[in-house]
Amino acid sequence: MQDISSVVEESLSKGKRYFEMESNVYKIRDYELTIILRPDLSEAEEKEVVSQIKSQILKNLGKINYEEGPNQRILAYNIGKYDRGKFYYVEYSGVAQPEIKFLKLNPNVLRYLLVLKEPVETKGHIWRKKMKENLSK
């Protein structure tokens, strides 16, 4: 049996948003995960939390498209006793949402937000589509 992450990556490289495995068809979706870590974490603790997140995504989901951080920022309001936080942001493509229960249980994580990215058609997208149609005539 093939690893799901390699199958997802192969499908995405072909431009497909789905794949078949064991007579089932799976839809590949895009997700964004933002995590606020405690500001007083050491680099080793930061790397440990980040590696847990990456391994959870790669283990059963798919491919990390973009990641940023952890970068320290001032919070709009205090979370507990903290007025700052280290933000870590990941965009990934996968089959399902990861099991993120470990984020709830991890004392180093102040907050997290997992969002399903939906494609949005803007005026720019519509204009480019019309231009391609006109050029192909």
C-alpha positions, -999 to +999 in steps of 0.1 A: +000+000+000+013+035-009+018+062+016-011+087+015+012+117+015+030+105-016-003+098-034-016+133-025+016+149-037+015+129-070-022+139-076-014+176-069+015+175-093-008+163-120-033+191-112-059+167-098-078+175-066-087+139-059-072+104-060-083+068-059-070+043-033-083+008-026-114+014-048-123+046-029-121+082-042-107+108-019-111+146-023-080+167-016-088+199+003-067+229+013-064+239+050-048+267+070-037+262+106-026+291+128-012+284+163-002+309+190+025+295+213+036+308+246+062+337+242+085+323+269+092+290+251+128+280+244+139+272+209+139+235+217+104+236+229+092+256+199+109+231+175+093+202+194+057+216+191+063+225+154+077+190+146+046+175+163+023+195+141+043+187+109+044+150+117+007+149+124-001+166+091+023+144+071+014+112+089-021+109+075-029+139+054-006+150+027+016+179+017+027+211+034+025+239+009+037+268+030+048+275+066+058+306+085+071+312+120+071+310+148+072+348+149+066+368+181+038+394+180+018+416+204-017+402+210-048+424+207-058+412+241-042+391+268-045+353+268-041+343+304-011+363+316+005+367+282+003+399+261+026+384+234+026+352+215+046+333+189+025+327+158+031+296+137+012+294+104+009+264+080-010+258+047-014+222+036-033+200+012-048+168+025-076+143+026-089+151+061-084+173+091-056+162+113-062+149+148-054+181+167-064+170+202-028+172+212-029+210+207-057+213+232-037+193+257-004+210+251+003+237+277+026+255+253-002+263+229-023+293+238-048+292+209-052+275+175-074+279+145-079+253+117-097+267+086-109+249+054-098+271+025-126+275-001-118+287-036-131+322-042-137+337-076-127+374-077-130+400-104-094+392-113-101+355-118-131+362-140-112+387-161-083+363-166-107+335-176-124+359-202-090+369-215-080+333-220-112+326-238-107+356-261-071+347-269-080+311-277-106+322-303 
